[in-house]
Amino acid sequence: MPKESLNLNLKDRLDENELDLNMSDLSVVPMKELAALPQATNVDLSCNSIRDIPDSFCNLQHLMVLDLSKNQISELPEGFGKLINLQRIDLYQNKLTNLPVSFCYLSKLKWLDVKDNPLLEPLKKVAGDCLDEKQCKNSAKQVVSYMKQMASELERRKQKSLKEKREQAEKKKKEDDREREILKQQKKAEKERKRREYEAGQAKKKRESDLQDMQREPTQRRQGMEAKSNERSAQKKGSSSSLGFFLLAIAVTVAAAAAGLYFYCTEMARETDHCVALEVWFKDMYRTISITTVAAWQWTHETAIYTWDAVNLAMARAALVTMETAIQVSERVNLFVKQFW
C-alpha cells in the first residue's frame, strides 16, 4: 500500500501507547512507520506472515510489550538484547530453534512465552511451559538467567580462544625468533668458517712465499758473492795493470837515462870523476828502484783483493819513491852538465 495510506492506517490503529497490527497480512515489519511512532510502547504484530526480524528493529528501544506470536519467524537478530525496556514478549507458535544470547541484557523482562517452537532441548527445558501467569514469569526469569550463563560461557570460551590465539601467536613468534636465531647462528658460523679458510689460505701462501724466499736466498747470496768476487777480481786486474804500466814507464824512463849517461861515460871514454860518481850512483839507484818496485808490486797484489784503498795506497807509495828518484836524477844530471860544459 502507499506510504501515506500506511502511515494513516498505523495512526488509526494507535490507541494511546498501544499499536495493534494483528492480522494485518504483514510479511515484513514496517520499520520506518514503527520508528516514526515512538509513543507506541506496546506493539502487537501477531497473526501475520512475518519471517524475518531486521537488525534495525533492535533500535526500537522504546518498546515495552511486544507480541510476535503466530508468525513464521525462525530467528531473532543477535542485537535483540538492545531492547532493554522490554517487559513482556510473546513468541508463541513460531519456528524458533534458539534465542539470541543478548537476551541476558533484558533485565526488565517479566513475562515470556516460547511455546510451540522447535527449540533446542536445553533451552526448551529451561523455558518450560507458559500455561499461566506464574509459569510465563518463571520462563522469563529462567531464560534470562540461562542466557547470562550462556553469555558468561561464551565470554569464557572467547577469552580462552583469544588466550589460545595469543599463546599460539607467542609460540609462533618464539619459533620464528628461534628459527631466526638459528639462521643467524648459521650465518655467523658460515662467516667464521669462511674467515678461517681465508686466514688459513693466507697463512699457507705466506709459508709458501717464505719457503720460496728461503730457497732463493742461498742462490741470491751465492750469486751476490760471485758478482762481488768477479768485481774485485776485475778491480784487482785493472789496478794491478795500471800500476804495472805506471811502474814499467818509470823503469823505462830511468833505464833510458841511465843508458844514455852510461854510453856517454864509457863509449866516449870519459874517465872523469863525474862519470865514476854517476856510475856508482846509477848502480845504487837501480838497486833501490828495483827493490822498491818489487815490494810495492807484491804488497799491492796481496791487498788489492780485499780493498780498493790498498791499491791507491800502493800506487801513492810507488809514485812517491819514483818522484824522489826522479828529483835526484834531475839534480845529478844538472850538476853533471854544469861541470862538463
C-alpha positions in Angstrom: 0.0 0.0 0.0 1.2 3.6 -0.4 3.3 5.2 2.3 0.7 7.9 3.1 -2.0 5.3 3.5 0.2 3.1 5.6 1.0 6.0 7.9 -2.6 6.9 8.2 -3.6 3.3 8.9 -0.9 3.0 11.7 -2.1 6.2 13.3 -5.6 4.9 13.1 -4.6 1.7 14.9 -2.7 3.5 17.6 -4.6 3.7 20.9 -2.6 5.8 23.3 0.6 3.7 23.6 -0.8 0.5 22.0 -0.3 -0.2 18.3 -2.4 -3.1 17.1 -1.2 -4.6 13.8 -2.8 -8.0 14.5 -3.9 -9.9 11.4 -2.7 -7.2 9.0 -1.4 -9.7 6.5 2.2 -8.4 7.0 5.1 -10.3 5.6 7.7 -7.8 6.8 7.9 -5.5 9.7 7.1 -1.8 8.8 10.2 -0.4 10.3 10.0 3.2 9.1 6.5 3.5 10.3 7.2 2.0 13.7 10.3 4.2 14.2 8.1 7.2 13.5 5.8 6.3 16.4 8.0 6.3 19.5 4.9 6.7 21.7 3.9 3.2 20.6 5.4 1.2 23.5 3.0 -1.8 23.2 3.1 -3.3 19.6 1.0 -6.3 18.5 2.3 -8.0 15.3 0.7 -11.3 15.9 -1.1 -13.5 13.4 0.8 -12.3 10.3 3.2 -13.9 7.9 6.5 -12.3 9.1 9.5 -14.5 8.6 12.4 -12.2 9.4 13.1 -9.5 12.0 15.5 -6.9 10.6 18.5 -5.8 12.7 17.1 -2.2 12.7 14.2 -3.5 14.8 16.7 -3.6 17.7 16.8 0.2 17.6 13.2 0.5 18.8 14.3 0.8 22.4 11.0 2.4 23.4 9.2 -0.9 23.2 8.0 -2.4 26.4 5.5 -5.0 25.2 5.9 -7.0 22.0 3.6 -9.7 20.6 5.1 -11.7 17.7 3.1 -14.8 18.2 1.7 -16.9 15.3 4.2 -15.8 12.6 6.8 -17.6 10.6 9.9 -16.2 12.5 12.8 -18.7 12.5 15.5 -16.4 14.0 15.8 -13.2 16.1 18.6 -10.7 15.4 21.7 -11.0 17.7 21.2 -7.5 18.9 17.7 -8.2 20.2 19.1 -7.6 23.7 19.3 -3.9 22.9 15.5 -3.7 23.6 16.4 -3.2 27.2 12.9 -1.8 28.1 11.0 -4.9 27.1 9.0 -6.4 29.9 6.7 -8.8 28.0 7.5 -10.9 24.9 5.1 -13.3 23.2 6.8 -15.6 20.7 4.2 -18.3 20.8 3.9 -20.6 17.7 6.8 -19.6 15.6 9.8 -21.5 14.1 12.5 -20.5 16.6 15.1 -23.1 17.5 17.1 -20.8 19.7 17.2 -17.4 21.2 20.0 -14.8 20.9 22.4 -14.7 23.8 21.8 -11.0 24.1 18.6 -11.9 26.0 20.8 -11.8 29.0 20.6 -7.9 28.8 16.8 -7.9 29.1 16.9 -7.3 32.8 13.4 -5.8 32.9 11.8 -8.9 31.2 9.0 -10.2 33.4 6.9 -12.4 31.1 7.9 -14.8 28.2 6.0 -17.3 26.1 8.0 -19.5 23.7 5.6 -22.5 23.5 5.1 -24.3 20.2 8.6 -23.5 18.9 11.1 -26.2 17.8 13.6 -25.1 20.5 16.8 -27.0 21.2 16.3 -29.3 24.1 18.5 -27.4 26.7 16.7 -24.1 26.0 13.3 -25.8 25.9 13.9 -27.4 29.2 14.9 -24.1 30.8 12.0 -22.2 29.3 9.4 -24.7 30.4 5.6 -24.1 29.8 3.7 -20.9 29.8 0.2 -22.1 30.7 -0.4 -19.4 33.3 0.9 -16.1 34.5 3.3 -17.7 37.0 4.8 -20.1 34.5 5.3 -17.3 32.0 7.0 -15.1 34.6 9.2 -18.0 35.6 10.1 -18.8 32.0 11.3 -15.2 31.5 13.4 -15.4 34.7 14.9 -18.8 33.8 15.6 -17.8 30.2 17.4 -14.6 31.1 19.4 -16.4 33.8 20.2 -19.2 31.3 21.3 -16.6 28.7 23.5 -14.9 31.2 25.2 -18.3 31.9 25.5 -18.8 28.1 27.0 -15.3 27.7 29.4 -16.0 30.5 30.3 -19.3 28.9 30.7 -17.7 25.5 32.8 -15.0 27.0 34.9 -17.6 28.8 35.3 -19.5 25.5 36.0 -16.3 23.7 38.7 -15.3 26.3 40.0 -18.9 26.1 40.1 -18.7 22.4 41.8 -15.4 22.5 44.2 -16.7 25.0 44.9 -19.7 22.8 45.4 -17.5 19.9 47.7 -15.3 21.9 49.6 -18.3 23.1 49.8 -19.7 19.5 50.9 -16.3 18.3 53.6 -16.1 21.1 54.6 -19.7 20.4 54.8 -18.9 16.7 56.8 -15.8 17.5 59.2 -17.8 19.7 59.5 -20.4 17.0 60.1 -17.6 14.4 62.6 -16.0 16.8 64.3 -19.4 17.4 64.5 -20.0 13.6 65.8 -16.5 13.0 68.4 -17.1 15.8 69.3 -20.5 14.3 69.6 -18.9 10.9 71.7 -16.0 12.4 74.0 -18.5 14.1 74.3 -20.5 10.9 75.2 -17.4 9.0 77.7 -16.4 11.8 79.2 -19.9 11.7 79.4 -19.8 7.9 81.1 -16.4 8.1 83.5 -17.6 10.7 84.3 -20.7 8.6 85.0 -18.6 5.5 87.2 -16.3 7.7 89.2 -19.2 9.0 89.5 -20.6 5.5 90.7 -17.2 4.2 93.2 -16.9 7.1 94.4 -20.4 6.5 94.8 -19.7 2.8 96.7 -16.5 3.5 98.9 -18.3 6.1 99.6 -21.1 3.5 100.5 -18.5 0.9 102.8 -16.8 3.3 104.5 -20.1 4.2 105.0 -20.9 0.6 106.3 -17.4 -0.1 108.7 -17.7 2.9 109.8 -21.1 1.7 110.5 -19.8 -1.8 112.4 -16.9 -0.3 114.5 -19.2 1.8 115.2 -21.4 -1.3 116.1 -18.3 -3.3 118.2 -16.7 -0.6 121.2 -19.1 -0.8 121.2 -18.8 -4.6 121.0 -15.0 -4.4 123.7 -14.9 -1.8 125.9 -17.1 -3.8 125.3 -15.1 -6.9 125.9 -11.9 -5.0 129.2 -13.2 -3.6 130.2 -14.4 -7.1 129.4 -11.0 -8.5 131.4 -9.2 -5.8 134.3 -11.6 -6.3 134.2 -11.0 -10.1 134.1 -7.3 -9.4 137.0 -7.4 -7.0 139.0 -9.6 -9.5 138.3 -7.1 -12.2 139.3 -4.2 -9.9 142.4 -6.1 -8.9 143.3 -6.8 -12.5 142.6 -3.2 -13.5 144.5 -1.7 -10.7 147.4 -4.1 -11.0 147.6 -3.5 -14.7 147.5 0.3 -14.3 150.1 0.1 -11.5 152.3 -2.2 -13.6 152.2 0.1 -16.6 153.0 3.0 -14.4 156.0 1.3 -12.8 157.1 0.0 -16.2 157.0 3.5 -17.6 159.1 4.8 -14.7 161.6 1.9 -15.1 161.9 2.5 -18.8 162.5 6.2 -18.3 165.1 5.6 -15.6 166.7 2.9 -17.7 166.9 5.2 -20.8 168.5 8.0 -18.8 171.0 5.5 -17.2 171.8 4.0 -20.6 172.5 7.5 -22.1 174.8 8.5 -19.3 176.5 5.1 -19.3 177.1 5.4 -23.0 178.5 8.9 -22.6 180.9 7.8 -19.8 182.0 4.5 -21.4 181.8 4.7 -25.1 183.1 8.3 -25.2 186.0 7.2 -22.9 185.1 9.7 -20.3 187.2 8.8 -17.3 186.3 11.8 -15.2 185.4 11.8 -11.6 181.8 12.7 -12.6 181.4 9.6 -14.7 182.8 7.4 -11.9 180.4 9.0 -9.4 177.5 8.7 -11.8 178.3 5.0 -12.4 178.3 4.3 -8.7 175.1 6.4 -8.2 173.3 4.7 -11.0 174.0 1.3 -9.6 172.7 2.3 -6.2 169.6 3.9 -7.7 168.9 0.9 -9.9 169.1 -1.4 -6.9 166.8 0.9 -4.8 164.2 1.3 -7.5 164.2 -2.5 -8.2 163.7 -3.4 -4.6 161.0 -0.7 -4.0 159.1 -1.6 -7.2 159.1 -5.3 -6.4 158.0 -4.7 -2.8 155.2 -2.3 -3.9 154.0 -4.8 -6.6 153.9 -7.7 -4.2 152.1 -5.7 -1.4 149.5 -4.4 -3.9 148.9 -7.9 -5.3 148.2 -9.2 -1.8 146.0 -6.3 -0.5 144.1 -5.4 -3.7 141.8 -8.5 -3.2 140.4 -7.1 0.0 140.2 -3.3 -0.6 140.4 -0.7 -3.3 142.1 1.7 -0.9 145.1 -0.6 -0.7 145.7 -0.2 -4.4 145.5 3.6 -4.2 147.9 3.5 -1.2 150.4 1.3 -3.1 150.3 3.5 -6.1 150.9 6.5 -4.0 153.9 4.9 -2.3 155.4 3.8 -5.7 154.8 7.3 -7.1 156.5 8.9 -4.1 159.6 6.8 -4.4 159.6 7.4 -8.2 159.3 11.2 -7.7 162.1 11.2 -5.2 164.3 9.2 -7.6 163.4 11.5 -10.5 164.4 14.6 -8.5 167.7 13.1 -7.6 168.3 12.1 -11.2 167.4 15.6 -12.3 169.8 17.2 -9.7 172.7 14.8 -10.7 172.2 15.5 -14.4 172.0 19.2 -13.9 175.2 19.2 -11.8 176.9 17.0 -14.4 176.0 19.2 -17.3 177.3 22.4 -15.5 180.7 20.8 -14.7 181.1 19.3 -18.2 180.3 22.5 -20.1 
